[in-house]
């Protein structure tokens, strides 16, 4: 197992010193991710390098995890491997974030100036999870809709009968 990440770091200081974080985060320690996966005992691997690009402090690297989602169709597990590239520009204001050149995404610091690297990991994983996870075969048009349209005429007939009584 890899080392656990530090909980709180100063990303600007890390960028000045060109520090790198390599480690892992248990999925169940990320509240936003924990509720979206079935394998909360799993972990995400992360490799982040803090450095300067010109005067700008950036974080780049990747986040990787083998997630197990619940198919919203058959409710069976759905393997969802994630390998996301991270390329963030560290900013203190939203305006500054809007000025970042592509493909940098903003990493907005709050007034403490500190971040929890696990938040970067959680952000990437949440982004990689589809809003409605489904197996490819489950996402195909289903017979259920056929059944519904077959049922509906009867429901309409029943209503007509009732209204005539
Ligand atoms: Zn399914």
Backbone and ligand atoms as CSV (ligand in chain L), in Angstrom:
chain,resi,resn,atom,element,x,y,z
A,1,UNK,N,N,0.833,-1.189,0.000
A,1,UNK,CA,C,0.000,0.000,0.000
A,1,UNK,C,C,0.879,1.254,0.000
A,2,UNK,N,N,0.413,2.243,-0.686
A,2,UNK,CA,C,1.166,3.496,-0.760
A,2,UNK,C,C,0.927,4.322,0.496
A,3,UNK,N,N,1.714,5.374,0.631
A,3,UNK,CA,C,1.570,6.253,1.784
A,3,UNK,C,C,0.264,7.036,1.705
A,4,UNK,N,N,-0.294,7.322,2.858
A,4,UNK,CA,C,-1.475,8.187,2.898
A,4,UNK,C,C,-1.035,9.625,2.662
A,5,UNK,N,N,-1.960,10.419,2.176
A,5,UNK,CA,C,-1.628,11.810,1.847
A,5,UNK,C,C,-1.635,12.675,3.100
A,6,UNK,N,N,-0.881,13.783,3.081
A,6,UNK,CA,C,-1.031,14.760,4.166
A,6,UNK,C,C,-2.431,15.359,4.100
A,7,UNK,N,N,-2.985,15.754,5.250
A,7,UNK,CA,C,-4.359,16.262,5.292
A,7,UNK,C,C,-4.474,17.707,4.864
A,8,UNK,N,N,-3.435,18.467,5.095
A,8,UNK,CA,C,-3.521,19.897,4.865
A,8,UNK,C,C,-2.155,20.397,4.405
A,9,UNK,N,N,-2.144,21.058,3.259
A,9,UNK,CA,C,-0.868,21.580,2.755
A,9,UNK,C,C,-1.063,22.996,2.235
A,10,UNK,N,N,0.035,23.714,2.143
A,10,UNK,CA,C,0.033,25.031,1.512
A,10,UNK,C,C,0.500,24.826,0.069
A,11,UNK,N,N,-0.429,24.871,-0.885
A,11,UNK,CA,C,-0.074,24.509,-2.264
A,11,UNK,C,C,0.915,25.484,-2.904
A,12,UNK,N,N,0.889,26.757,-2.466
A,12,UNK,CA,C,1.822,27.732,-3.042
A,12,UNK,C,C,3.256,27.426,-2.582
A,13,UNK,N,N,3.368,27.067,-1.313
A,13,UNK,CA,C,4.675,26.680,-0.798
A,13,UNK,C,C,5.160,25.411,-1.504
A,14,UNK,N,N,4.226,24.468,-1.693
A,14,UNK,CA,C,4.571,23.226,-2.398
A,14,UNK,C,C,5.058,23.528,-3.811
A,15,UNK,N,N,4.386,24.515,-4.466
A,15,UNK,CA,C,4.756,24.860,-5.839
A,15,UNK,C,C,6.150,25.502,-5.864
A,16,UNK,N,N,6.411,26.377,-4.893
A,16,UNK,CA,C,7.732,27.019,-4.818
A,16,UNK,C,C,8.831,25.974,-4.656
A,17,UNK,N,N,8.531,24.974,-3.843
A,17,UNK,CA,C,9.552,23.959,-3.560
A,17,UNK,C,C,9.481,22.796,-4.537
A,18,UNK,N,N,8.546,22.905,-5.492
A,18,UNK,CA,C,8.355,21.861,-6.479
A,18,UNK,C,C,8.222,20.488,-5.824
A,19,UNK,N,N,7.259,20.413,-4.924
A,19,UNK,CA,C,7.066,19.156,-4.212
A,19,UNK,C,C,6.053,18.284,-4.923
A,20,UNK,N,N,6.149,17.003,-4.649
A,20,UNK,CA,C,5.278,16.044,-5.302
A,20,UNK,C,C,4.617,15.176,-4.227
A,21,UNK,N,N,3.368,14.866,-4.436
A,21,UNK,CA,C,2.646,14.002,-3.506
A,21,UNK,C,C,2.278,12.723,-4.242
A,22,UNK,N,N,2.751,11.616,-3.737
A,22,UNK,CA,C,2.365,10.330,-4.309
A,22,UNK,C,C,1.788,9.506,-3.175
A,23,UNK,N,N,0.596,8.999,-3.382
A,23,UNK,CA,C,0.002,8.235,-2.290
A,23,UNK,C,C,-1.363,7.721,-2.654
A,24,UNK,N,N,-2.144,7.436,-1.643
A,24,UNK,CA,C,-3.473,6.897,-1.890
A,24,UNK,C,C,-4.453,7.444,-0.868
A,25,UNK,N,N,-5.706,7.443,-1.248
A,25,UNK,CA,C,-6.779,7.917,-0.369
A,25,UNK,C,C,-7.851,6.830,-0.330
A,26,UNK,N,N,-8.191,6.334,0.864
A,26,UNK,CA,C,-9.299,5.374,0.943
A,26,UNK,C,C,-10.584,6.044,0.460
A,27,UNK,N,N,-11.353,5.315,-0.356
A,27,UNK,CA,C,-12.587,5.904,-0.907
A,27,UNK,C,C,-13.543,6.310,0.215
A,28,UNK,N,N,-13.538,5.547,1.323
A,28,UNK,CA,C,-14.506,5.864,2.384
A,28,UNK,C,C,-14.102,7.089,3.202
A,29,UNK,N,N,-12.934,7.671,2.913
A,29,UNK,CA,C,-12.552,8.915,3.598
A,29,UNK,C,C,-12.989,10.151,2.804
A,30,UNK,N,N,-13.570,9.911,1.622
A,30,UNK,CA,C,-14.065,11.038,0.812
A,30,UNK,C,C,-15.588,10.956,0.813
A,31,UNK,N,N,-16.216,11.815,1.630
A,31,UNK,CA,C,-17.658,11.675,1.838
A,31,UNK,C,C,-18.430,11.788,0.528
A,32,UNK,N,N,-17.961,12.656,-0.386
A,32,UNK,CA,C,-18.707,12.842,-1.642
A,32,UNK,C,C,-18.630,11.603,-2.520
A,33,UNK,N,N,-17.519,10.870,-2.414
A,33,UNK,CA,C,-17.330,9.685,-3.257
A,33,UNK,C,C,-17.955,8.458,-2.604
A,34,UNK,N,N,-17.823,8.381,-1.285
A,34,UNK,CA,C,-18.251,7.193,-0.540
A,34,UNK,C,C,-19.683,6.797,-0.871
A,35,UNK,N,N,-20.560,7.804,-0.956
A,35,UNK,CA,C,-21.971,7.508,-1.169
A,35,UNK,C,C,-22.288,7.107,-2.609
A,36,UNK,N,N,-21.315,7.307,-3.513
A,36,UNK,CA,C,-21.589,7.040,-4.927
A,36,UNK,C,C,-21.020,5.707,-5.395
A,37,UNK,N,N,-20.273,5.013,-4.541
A,37,UNK,CA,C,-19.628,3.775,-4.974
A,37,UNK,C,C,-20.051,2.610,-4.092
A,38,UNK,N,N,-19.936,1.405,-4.660
A,38,UNK,CA,C,-20.235,0.204,-3.884
A,38,UNK,C,C,-18.988,-0.307,-3.169
A,39,UNK,N,N,-17.815,-0.049,-3.760
A,39,UNK,CA,C,-16.567,-0.555,-3.165
A,39,UNK,C,C,-15.898,0.523,-2.323
A,40,UNK,N,N,-16.568,0.922,-1.258
A,40,UNK,CA,C,-15.996,2.001,-0.444
A,40,UNK,C,C,-14.745,1.556,0.303
A,41,UNK,N,N,-14.438,0.254,0.285
A,41,UNK,CA,C,-13.188,-0.209,0.901
A,41,UNK,C,C,-12.002,-0.032,-0.043
A,42,UNK,N,N,-12.280,0.369,-1.274
A,42,UNK,CA,C,-11.203,0.583,-2.234
A,42,UNK,C,C,-10.450,1.861,-1.947
A,43,UNK,N,N,-9.498,2.156,-2.811
A,43,UNK,CA,C,-8.748,3.393,-2.623
A,43,UNK,C,C,-8.398,4.004,-3.972
A,44,UNK,N,N,-8.137,5.287,-3.943
A,44,UNK,CA,C,-7.709,6.001,-5.143
A,44,UNK,C,C,-6.212,6.239,-5.030
A,45,UNK,N,N,-5.519,6.090,-6.142
A,45,UNK,CA,C,-4.096,6.407,-6.166
A,45,UNK,C,C,-3.926,7.780,-6.782
A,46,UNK,N,N,-2.943,8.484,-6.300
A,46,UNK,CA,C,-2.776,9.846,-6.768
A,46,UNK,C,C,-1.295,10.190,-6.875
A,47,UNK,N,N,-0.978,10.970,-7.890
A,47,UNK,CA,C,0.382,11.456,-8.094
A,47,UNK,C,C,0.257,12.911,-8.549
A,48,UNK,N,N,0.598,13.827,-7.666
A,48,UNK,CA,C,0.438,15.250,-7.969
A,48,UNK,C,C,1.773,15.963,-7.821
A,49,UNK,N,N,2.082,16.779,-8.814
A,49,UNK,CA,C,3.298,17.574,-8.740
A,49,UNK,C,C,2.909,19.046,-8.670
A,50,UNK,N,N,3.461,19.736,-7.690
A,50,UNK,CA,C,3.215,21.170,-7.525
A,50,UNK,C,C,4.410,21.901,-8.098
A,51,UNK,N,N,4.170,22.856,-8.987
A,51,UNK,CA,C,5.298,23.565,-9.588
A,51,UNK,C,C,4.839,24.903,-10.131
A,52,UNK,N,N,5.796,25.656,-10.687
A,52,UNK,CA,C,5.491,26.951,-11.276
A,52,UNK,C,C,5.512,26.823,-12.786
A,53,UNK,N,N,4.521,27.449,-13.444
A,53,UNK,CA,C,4.552,27.601,-14.894
A,53,UNK,C,C,4.601,29.101,-15.103
A,54,UNK,N,N,5.774,29.630,-15.395
A,54,UNK,CA,C,5.943,31.077,-15.374
A,54,UNK,C,C,5.741,31.545,-13.943
A,55,UNK,N,N,4.845,32.524,-13.749
A,55,UNK,CA,C,4.586,33.000,-12.388
A,55,UNK,C,C,3.430,32.248,-11.744
A,56,UNK,N,N,2.796,31.418,-12.522
A,56,UNK,CA,C,1.600,30.742,-12.032
A,56,UNK,C,C,1.955,29.434,-11.321
A,57,UNK,N,N,1.306,29.212,-10.180
A,57,UNK,CA,C,1.483,27.948,-9.458
A,57,UNK,C,C,0.464,26.948,-9.988
A,58,UNK,N,N,0.943,25.786,-10.337
A,58,UNK,CA,C,0.042,24.773,-10.894
A,58,UNK,C,C,0.246,23.423,-10.192
A,59,UNK,N,N,-0.760,22.584,-10.341
A,59,UNK,CA,C,-0.698,21.206,-9.869
A,59,UNK,C,C,-0.973,20.329,-11.064
A,60,UNK,N,N,-0.104,19.371,-11.316
A,60,UNK,CA,C,-0.410,18.460,-12.414
A,60,UNK,C,C,-0.064,17.042,-12.004
A,61,UNK,N,N,-0.749,16.111,-12.633
A,61,UNK,CA,C,-0.536,14.709,-12.303
A,61,UNK,C,C,-1.761,13.913,-12.683
A,62,UNK,N,N,-2.048,12.887,-11.916
A,62,UNK,CA,C,-3.214,12.063,-12.244
A,62,UNK,C,C,-3.819,11.445,-10.996
A,63,UNK,N,N,-5.056,11.034,-11.152
A,63,UNK,CA,C,-5.810,10.341,-10.114
A,63,UNK,C,C,-6.352,9.070,-10.743
A,64,UNK,N,N,-6.221,7.986,-10.021
A,64,UNK,CA,C,-6.633,6.695,-10.591
A,64,UNK,C,C,-7.396,5.891,-9.544
A,65,UNK,N,N,-8.485,5.274,-9.968
A,65,UNK,CA,C,-9.246,4.429,-9.041
A,65,UNK,C,C,-10.099,3.456,-9.837
A,66,UNK,N,N,-10.274,2.264,-9.300
A,66,UNK,CA,C,-11.219,1.314,-9.884
A,66,UNK,C,C,-12.489,1.385,-9.063
A,67,UNK,N,N,-13.420,2.165,-9.552
A,67,UNK,CA,C,-14.673,2.346,-8.814
A,67,UNK,C,C,-15.650,1.241,-9.188
A,68,UNK,N,N,-16.542,0.976,-8.260
A,68,UNK,CA,C,-17.632,0.054,-8.536
A,68,UNK,C,C,-18.917,0.830,-8.275
A,69,UNK,N,N,-19.634,1.090,-9.338
A,69,UNK,CA,C,-20.869,1.876,-9.213
A,69,UNK,C,C,-22.053,0.934,-9.225
A,70,UNK,N,N,-23.204,1.465,-8.865
A,70,UNK,CA,C,-24.425,0.670,-8.936
A,70,UNK,C,C,-25.182,1.048,-10.199
A,71,UNK,N,N,-25.354,0.073,-11.080
A,71,UNK,CA,C,-26.117,0.321,-12.304
A,71,UNK,C,C,-27.525,0.740,-11.911
A,72,UNK,N,N,-27.965,1.893,-12.412
A,72,UNK,CA,C,-29.263,2.428,-12.011
A,72,UNK,C,C,-30.413,1.691,-12.677
A,73,UNK,N,N,-30.038,0.710,-13.501
A,73,UNK,CA,C,-31.054,-0.035,-14.225
A,73,UNK,C,C,-31.309,-1.373,-13.554
A,74,UNK,N,N,-30.222,-2.187,-13.449
A,74,UNK,CA,C,-30.392,-3.533,-12.890
A,74,UNK,C,C,-29.908,-3.597,-11.442
A,75,UNK,N,N,-29.336,-2.508,-10.945
A,75,UNK,CA,C,-28.843,-2.404,-9.564
A,75,UNK,C,C,-27.689,-3.364,-9.276
A,76,UNK,N,N,-27.090,-3.931,-10.320
A,76,UNK,CA,C,-25.905,-4.779,-10.158
A,76,UNK,C,C,-24.668,-3.886,-10.219
A,77,UNK,N,N,-23.515,-4.419,-9.693
A,77,UNK,CA,C,-22.291,-3.609,-9.733
A,77,UNK,C,C,-21.828,-3.337,-11.163
A,78,UNK,N,N,-21.253,-2.189,-11.336
A,78,UNK,CA,C,-20.752,-1.759,-12.636
A,78,UNK,C,C,-19.311,-1.281,-12.435
A,79,UNK,N,N,-18.340,-1.987,-13.046
A,79,UNK,CA,C,-16.936,-1.582,-12.904
A,79,UNK,C,C,-16.708,-0.273,-13.640
A,80,UNK,N,N,-16.075,0.649,-12.973
A,80,UNK,CA,C,-15.875,1.968,-13.565
A,80,UNK,C,C,-14.437,2.433,-13.286
A,81,UNK,N,N,-13.490,2.006,-14.137
A,81,UNK,CA,C,-12.113,2.448,-13.916
A,81,UNK,C,C,-11.953,3.919,-14.278
A,82,UNK,N,N,-11.266,4.639,-13.419
A,82,UNK,CA,C,-11.057,6.073,-13.639
A,82,UNK,C,C,-9.562,6.344,-13.681
A,83,UNK,N,N,-9.127,7.045,-14.687
A,83,UNK,CA,C,-7.769,7.564,-14.691
A,83,UNK,C,C,-7.849,8.980,-15.249
A,84,UNK,N,N,-7.824,9.944,-14.356
A,84,UNK,CA,C,-8.021,11.335,-14.752
A,84,UNK,C,C,-6.709,12.097,-14.677
A,85,UNK,N,N,-6.464,12.885,-15.698
A,85,UNK,CA,C,-5.338,13.808,-15.655
A,85,UNK,C,C,-5.732,15.018,-14.839
A,86,UNK,N,N,-4.809,15.503,-14.049
A,86,UNK,CA,C,-5.058,16.689,-13.241
A,86,UNK,C,C,-4.162,17.803,-13.771
A,87,UNK,N,N,-4.739,18.958,-14.016
A,87,UNK,CA,C,-3.933,20.112,-14.423
A,87,UNK,C,C,-4.650,21.353,-13.910
A,88,UNK,N,N,-4.233,21.789,-12.747
A,88,UNK,CA,C,-4.945,22.862,-12.057
A,88,UNK,C,C,-4.059,24.084,-11.898
A,89,UNK,N,N,-4.648,25.253,-12.072
A,89,UNK,CA,C,-3.961,26.501,-11.774
A,89,UNK,C,C,-4.442,26.982,-10.412
A,90,UNK,N,N,-3.502,27.298,-9.525
A,90,UNK,CA,C,-3.885,27.710,-8.174
A,90,UNK,C,C,-4.226,29.193,-8.175
A,91,UNK,N,N,-5.460,29.518,-7.781
A,91,UNK,CA,C,-5.921,30.909,-7.808
A,91,UNK,C,C,-6.591,31.261,-6.481
A,92,UNK,N,N,-6.631,32.582,-6.207
A,92,UNK,CA,C,-7.251,33.033,-4.960
A,92,UNK,C,C,-8.612,33.661,-5.199
A,93,UNK,N,N,-8.923,34.004,-6.454
A,93,UNK,CA,C,-10.228,34.598,-6.750
A,93,UNK,C,C,-10.830,33.926,-7.979
A,94,UNK,N,N,-12.155,34.043,-8.085
A,94,UNK,CA,C,-12.854,33.451,-9.231
A,94,UNK,C,C,-12.423,34.151,-10.524
A,95,UNK,N,N,-12.211,35.503,-10.441
A,95,UNK,CA,C,-11.765,36.253,-11.624
A,95,UNK,C,C,-10.447,35.704,-12.151
A,96,UNK,N,N,-9.545,35.454,-11.212
A,96,UNK,CA,C,-8.248,34.895,-11.583
A,96,UNK,C,C,-8.448,33.529,-12.264
A,97,UNK,N,N,-9.380,32.774,-11.720
A,97,UNK,CA,C,-9.677,31.448,-12.278
A,97,UNK,C,C,-10.194,31.546,-13.699
A,98,UNK,N,N,-11.027,32.564,-13.971
A,98,UNK,CA,C,-11.583,32.732,-15.312
A,98,UNK,C,C,-10.526,33.088,-16.342
A,99,UNK,N,N,-9.397,33.629,-15.879
A,99,UNK,CA,C,-8.337,34.050,-16.804
A,99,UNK,C,C,-7.351,32.924,-17.118
A,100,UNK,N,N,-7.520,31.778,-16.483
A,100,UNK,CA,C,-6.574,30.682,-16.714
A,100,UNK,C,C,-6.646,30.203,-18.154
A,101,UNK,N,N,-5.492,29.986,-18.790
A,101,UNK,CA,C,-5.512,29.447,-20.146
A,101,UNK,C,C,-5.891,27.967,-20.135
A,102,UNK,N,N,-6.487,27.485,-21.209
A,102,UNK,CA,C,-6.770,26.058,-21.371
A,102,UNK,C,C,-5.454,25.297,-21.321
A,103,UNK,N,N,-5.399,24.091,-20.843
A,103,UNK,CA,C,-6.510,23.316,-20.276
A,103,UNK,C,C,-6.548,23.401,-18.765
A,104,UNK,N,N,-5.973,24.471,-18.202
A,104,UNK,CA,C,-5.936,24.579,-16.741
A,104,UNK,C,C,-7.329,24.794,-16.165
A,105,UNK,N,N,-7.607,24.053,-15.111
A,105,UNK,CA,C,-8.829,24.258,-14.348
A,105,UNK,C,C,-8.441,24.978,-13.061
A,106,UNK,N,N,-9.328,25.816,-12.533
A,106,UNK,CA,C,-8.951,26.540,-11.313
A,106,UNK,C,C,-8.988,25.673,-10.055
A,107,UNK,N,N,-8.004,25.866,-9.224
A,107,UNK,CA,C,-8.039,25.338,-7.865
A,107,UNK,C,C,-8.114,26.565,-6.971
A,108,UNK,N,N,-9.329,26.839,-6.509
A,108,UNK,CA,C,-9.593,28.086,-5.789
A,108,UNK,C,C,-9.254,27.924,-4.308
A,109,UNK,N,N,-8.349,28.772,-3.833
A,109,UNK,CA,C,-7.969,28.715,-2.417
A,109,UNK,C,C,-8.934,29.544,-1.584
A,110,UNK,N,N,-9.239,29.077,-0.384
A,110,UNK,CA,C,-10.029,29.913,0.528
A,110,UNK,C,C,-9.067,30.793,1.328
A,111,UNK,N,N,-9.600,31.530,2.309
A,111,UNK,CA,C,-8.767,32.515,2.997
A,111,UNK,C,C,-7.634,31.869,3.800
A,112,UNK,N,N,-7.769,30.589,4.136
A,112,UNK,CA,C,-6.691,29.928,4.879
A,112,UNK,C,C,-5.488,29.654,3.974
A,113,UNK,N,N,-5.734,29.552,2.671
A,113,UNK,CA,C,-4.647,29.247,1.745
A,113,UNK,C,C,-4.204,27.794,1.786
A,114,UNK,N,N,-4.875,26.998,2.603
A,114,UNK,CA,C,-4.497,25.596,2.725
A,114,UNK,C,C,-5.488,24.718,1.951
A,115,UNK,N,N,-5.017,23.587,1.493
A,115,UNK,CA,C,-5.931,22.637,0.849
A,115,UNK,C,C,-5.696,21.239,1.415
A,116,UNK,N,N,-6.719,20.417,1.272
A,116,UNK,CA,C,-6.601,18.994,1.573
A,116,UNK,C,C,-6.449,18.290,0.220
A,117,UNK,N,N,-5.286,17.678,-0.031
A,117,UNK,CA,C,-5.095,17.053,-1.350
A,117,UNK,C,C,-6.185,16.022,-1.677
A,118,UNK,N,N,-6.792,15.428,-0.649
A,118,UNK,CA,C,-7.861,14.454,-0.901
A,118,UNK,C,C,-9.052,15.117,-1.592
A,119,UNK,N,N,-9.217,16.443,-1.400
A,119,UNK,CA,C,-10.302,17.156,-2.081
A,119,UNK,C,C,-10.090,17.162,-3.596
A,120,UNK,N,N,-8.827,17.285,-4.017
A,120,UNK,CA,C,-8.529,17.243,-5.454
A,120,UNK,C,C,-8.911,15.874,-6.005
A,121,UNK,N,N,-8.573,14.839,-5.239
A,121,UNK,CA,C,-8.882,13.469,-5.664
A,121,UNK,C,C,-10.401,13.290,-5.748
A,122,UNK,N,N,-11.112,13.746,-4.712
A,122,UNK,CA,C,-12.575,13.604,-4.689
A,122,UNK,C,C,-13.208,14.349,-5.865
A,123,UNK,N,N,-12.716,15.570,-6.152
A,123,UNK,CA,C,-13.242,16.348,-7.283
A,123,UNK,C,C,-13.122,15.561,-8.581
A,124,UNK,N,N,-11.942,14.988,-8.810
A,124,UNK,CA,C,-11.717,14.267,-10.061
A,124,UNK,C,C,-12.618,13.035,-10.158
A,125,UNK,N,N,-12.778,12.327,-9.048
A,125,UNK,CA,C,-13.596,11.110,-9.083
A,125,UNK,C,C,-15.069,11.446,-9.302
A,126,UNK,N,N,-15.544,12.484,-8.602
A,126,UNK,CA,C,-16.953,12.860,-8.754
A,126,UNK,C,C,-17.236,13.267,-10.197
A,127,UNK,N,N,-16.267,13.989,-10.811
A,127,UNK,CA,C,-16.435,14.401,-12.203
A,127,UNK,C,C,-16.481,13.196,-13.141
A,128,UNK,N,N,-15.768,12.134,-12.764
A,128,UNK,CA,C,-15.656,10.964,-13.644
A,128,UNK,C,C,-16.843,10.016,-13.501
A,129,UNK,N,N,-17.684,10.262,-12.493
A,129,UNK,CA,C,-18.834,9.381,-12.278
A,129,UNK,C,C,-20.025,9.924,-13.063
A,130,UNK,N,N,-20.608,9.093,-13.938
A,130,UNK,CA,C,-21.744,9.598,-14.726
A,130,UNK,C,C,-22.953,9.844,-13.828
A,131,UNK,N,N,-23.839,10.783,-14.225
A,131,UNK,CA,C,-25.005,11.086,-13.399
A,131,UNK,C,C,-25.914,9.871,-13.214
A,132,UNK,N,N,-26.042,9.057,-14.264
A,132,UNK,CA,C,-26.852,7.838,-14.156
A,132,UNK,C,C,-25.999,6.660,-14.631
A,133,UNK,N,N,-25.272,6.007,-13.716
A,133,UNK,CA,C,-24.433,4.884,-14.141
A,133,UNK,C,C,-25.289,3.732,-14.666
A,134,UNK,N,N,-24.896,3.202,-15.812
A,134,UNK,CA,C,-25.635,2.081,-16.409
A,134,UNK,C,C,-24.671,1.171,-17.147
A,135,UNK,N,N,-24.919,-0.151,-17.126
A,135,UNK,CA,C,-24.195,-1.057,-18.019
A,135,UNK,C,C,-24.542,-0.670,-19.449
A,136,UNK,N,N,-23.587,-0.879,-20.387
A,136,UNK,CA,C,-23.913,-0.542,-21.791
A,136,UNK,C,C,-25.174,-1.259,-22.264
A,137,UNK,N,N,-25.309,-2.545,-21.876
A,137,UNK,CA,C,-26.489,-3.290,-22.347
A,137,UNK,C,C,-27.768,-2.815,-21.664
A,138,UNK,N,N,-27.615,-2.264,-20.460
A,138,UNK,CA,C,-28.794,-1.771,-19.729
A,138,UNK,C,C,-29.266,-0.431,-20.294
A,139,UNK,N,N,-28.332,0.303,-20.943
A,139,UNK,CA,C,-28.679,1.628,-21.452
A,139,UNK,C,C,-29.464,1.540,-22.756
A,140,UNK,N,N,-29.535,0.326,-23.333
A,140,UNK,CA,C,-30.282,0.175,-24.591
A,140,UNK,C,C,-31.773,0.352,-24.325
A,141,UNK,N,N,-32.514,0.698,-25.365
A,141,UNK,CA,C,-33.965,0.824,-25.184
A,141,UNK,C,C,-34.521,-0.498,-24.652
A,142,UNK,N,N,-35.435,-0.399,-23.743
A,142,UNK,CA,C,-35.862,-1.609,-23.050
A,142,UNK,C,C,-37.288,-2.005,-23.399
A,143,UNK,N,N,-37.596,-3.251,-23.058
A,143,UNK,CA,C,-38.945,-3.743,-23.309
A,143,UNK,C,C,-39.935,-3.149,-22.317
A,144,UNK,N,N,-39.397,-2.591,-21.229
A,144,UNK,CA,C,-40.284,-1.996,-20.222
A,144,UNK,C,C,-41.161,-0.903,-20.831
A,145,UNK,N,N,-40.532,-0.105,-21.707
A,145,UNK,CA,C,-41.299,0.974,-22.343
A,145,UNK,C,C,-42.401,0.376,-23.210
A,146,UNK,N,N,-42.071,-0.768,-23.882
A,146,UNK,CA,C,-43.096,-1.456,-24.678
A,146,UNK,C,C,-44.249,-1.903,-23.777
A,147,UNK,N,N,-43.855,-2.486,-22.630
A,147,UNK,CA,C,-44.872,-2.979,-21.695
A,147,UNK,C,C,-45.759,-1.832,-21.236
A,148,UNK,N,N,-45.122,-0.687,-21.001
A,148,UNK,CA,C,-45.880,0.464,-20.527
A,148,UNK,C,C,-46.909,0.913,-21.568
A,149,UNK,N,N,-46.428,0.982,-22.837
A,149,UNK,CA,C,-47.332,1.474,-23.871
A,149,UNK,C,C,-48.441,0.454,-24.140
A,150,UNK,N,N,-48.111,-0.843,-23.828
A,150,UNK,CA,C,-49.159,-1.847,-23.985
A,150,UNK,C,C,-50.197,-1.735,-22.866
A,151,UNK,N,N,-49.685,-1.355,-21.677
A,151,UNK,CA,C,-50.590,-1.247,-20.533
A,151,UNK,C,C,-51.484,-0.016,-20.635
A,152,UNK,N,N,-50.876,1.044,-21.170
A,152,UNK,CA,C,-51.575,2.321,-21.153
A,152,UNK,C,C,-52.949,2.291,-21.822
A,153,UNK,N,N,-53.085,1.666,-23.017
A,153,UNK,CA,C,-54.421,1.662,-23.641
A,153,UNK,C,C,-55.473,1.046,-22.726
A,154,UNK,N,N,-55.060,0.006,-21.965
A,154,UNK,CA,C,-56.026,-0.615,-21.058
A,154,UNK,C,C,-56.426,0.349,-19.952
A,155,UNK,N,N,-55.412,1.068,-19.471
A,155,UNK,CA,C,-55.700,2.031,-18.409
A,155,UNK,C,C,-56.679,3.080,-18.916
A,156,UNK,N,N,-56.455,3.500,-20.162
A,156,UNK,CA,C,-57.344,4.503,-20.755
A,156,UNK,C,C,-58.754,3.918,-20.891
A,157,UNK,N,N,-58.845,2.667,-21.375
A,157,UNK,CA,C,-60.147,2.003,-21.513
A,157,UNK,C,C,-60.868,1.936,-20.175
A,158,UNK,N,N,-60.095,1.554,-19.138
A,158,UNK,CA,C,-60.690,1.429,-17.809
A,158,UNK,C,C,-61.254,2.774,-17.357
A,159,UNK,N,N,-60.500,3.826,-17.654
A,159,UNK,CA,C,-60.959,5.160,-17.263
A,159,UNK,C,C,-62.246,5.514,-17.997
A,160,UNK,N,N,-62.289,5.175,-19.303
A,160,UNK,CA,C,-63.479,5.464,-20.099
A,160,UNK,C,C,-64.691,4.744,-19.518
A,161,UNK,N,N,-64.473,3.440,-19.197
A,161,UNK,CA,C,-65.570,2.646,-18.624
A,161,UNK,C,C,-66.093,3.293,-17.353
A,162,UNK,N,N,-65.133,3.685,-16.500
A,162,UNK,CA,C,-65.518,4.277,-15.225
A,162,UNK,C,C,-66.330,5.555,-15.420
A,163,UNK,N,N,-65.890,6.357,-16.416
A,163,UNK,CA,C,-66.553,7.648,-16.592
A,163,UNK,C,C,-67.962,7.473,-17.159
A,164,UNK,N,N,-68.194,6.311,-17.829
A,164,UNK,CA,C,-69.547,6.099,-18.392
A,164,UNK,C,C,-70.527,5.604,-17.346
A,165,UNK,N,N,-69.964,5.019,-16.260
A,165,UNK,CA,C,-70.878,4.454,-15.270
A,165,UNK,C,C,-71.599,5.527,-14.459
L,1,ZN,ZN,ZN,-27.180,-2.922,-15.416
